[in-house]
Amino acid sequence: MTEKGKTGRKLMKLRFCENNDGSGVVFKRLRTEYPELDLKRKKCVKKCGLCSSSLFVKVDGNAISGRNSDELYRQIVELLKIG
């Protein structure tokens, strides 16, 4: 059975790398707007090539990237809507 948060969305695991400059903005925004999400900042999420070239987050084990924090945030929110 799939767990759902208060808003009825599927609970997703989002893992942010501490070394990924700029992704902290997205982390804080999601933490505020979607407190039911399973968000964590890790020392390393083992996606160093992607981490050095763009903003990204691992969502349920899959890497999602964006050119800037707004684009990354929008992509995550879209996943929440369809999830």
C-alpha positions as CSV (number, residue, x, y, z in Angstrom):
1,M,0.0,0.0,0.0
2,T,1.3,3.5,-0.9
3,E,1.6,6.0,1.9
4,K,0.0,9.4,1.4
5,G,0.6,12.7,3.2
6,K,-2.1,15.0,4.6
7,T,-2.6,16.4,1.1
8,G,-3.3,13.0,-0.4
9,R,-0.1,13.0,-2.4
10,K,2.1,9.9,-2.5
11,L,5.0,10.3,-0.1
12,M,8.2,10.6,-2.0
13,K,11.8,10.4,-0.8
14,L,13.8,13.4,-1.8
15,R,17.6,13.4,-1.2
16,F,19.6,16.6,-1.7
17,C,23.4,16.7,-1.8
18,E,25.1,19.2,0.5
19,N,27.7,19.8,-2.2
20,N,25.1,20.9,-4.8
21,D,25.3,24.7,-4.6
22,G,21.9,26.3,-4.9
23,S,19.7,23.2,-4.2
24,G,19.4,24.3,-0.6
25,V,17.0,27.0,-1.8
26,V,14.7,24.3,-3.2
27,F,15.1,22.2,-0.1
28,K,14.0,25.0,2.2
29,R,11.1,26.0,0.0
30,L,9.8,22.4,-0.2
31,R,10.3,22.0,3.6
32,T,8.1,25.0,4.1
33,E,5.4,24.4,1.5
34,Y,5.2,20.5,1.7
35,P,6.2,19.6,5.3
36,E,4.9,16.0,4.8
37,L,7.6,15.2,2.3
38,D,10.5,12.9,3.3
39,L,13.3,15.5,2.6
40,K,16.9,14.9,3.6
41,R,20.2,16.6,2.9
42,K,23.1,14.1,2.6
43,K,26.8,14.6,2.5
44,C,26.9,12.9,-0.9
45,V,24.2,11.2,-3.0
46,K,26.8,9.7,-5.4
47,K,25.8,11.7,-8.5
48,C,29.0,13.7,-8.7
49,G,29.0,14.4,-12.5
50,L,25.4,15.8,-12.3
51,C,26.1,17.6,-9.0
52,S,29.0,19.5,-10.5
53,S,27.1,20.6,-13.6
54,S,23.5,21.4,-12.5
55,L,21.0,21.6,-9.6
56,F,19.5,18.3,-8.9
57,V,17.7,16.1,-6.4
58,K,17.2,12.4,-6.1
59,V,13.4,11.6,-6.1
60,D,12.7,8.0,-5.1
61,G,16.2,7.1,-6.4
62,N,16.0,8.9,-9.7
63,A,17.9,12.1,-10.4
64,I,15.9,15.2,-11.4
65,S,17.8,18.3,-12.6
66,G,17.1,21.9,-13.4
67,R,19.0,24.8,-14.9
68,N,18.0,26.9,-11.8
69,S,16.2,26.6,-8.5
70,D,12.8,27.6,-9.9
71,E,13.0,25.0,-12.7
72,L,14.0,22.3,-10.3
73,Y,11.2,23.2,-7.9
74,R,8.6,23.2,-10.7
75,Q,9.7,19.7,-11.8
76,I,9.4,18.4,-8.3
77,V,6.0,19.9,-7.8
78,E,4.9,18.3,-11.1
79,L,6.0,14.9,-9.9
80,L,4.0,15.5,-6.7
81,K,0.9,16.3,-8.8
82,I,1.1,13.1,-10.9
83,G,2.4,10.9,-8.0
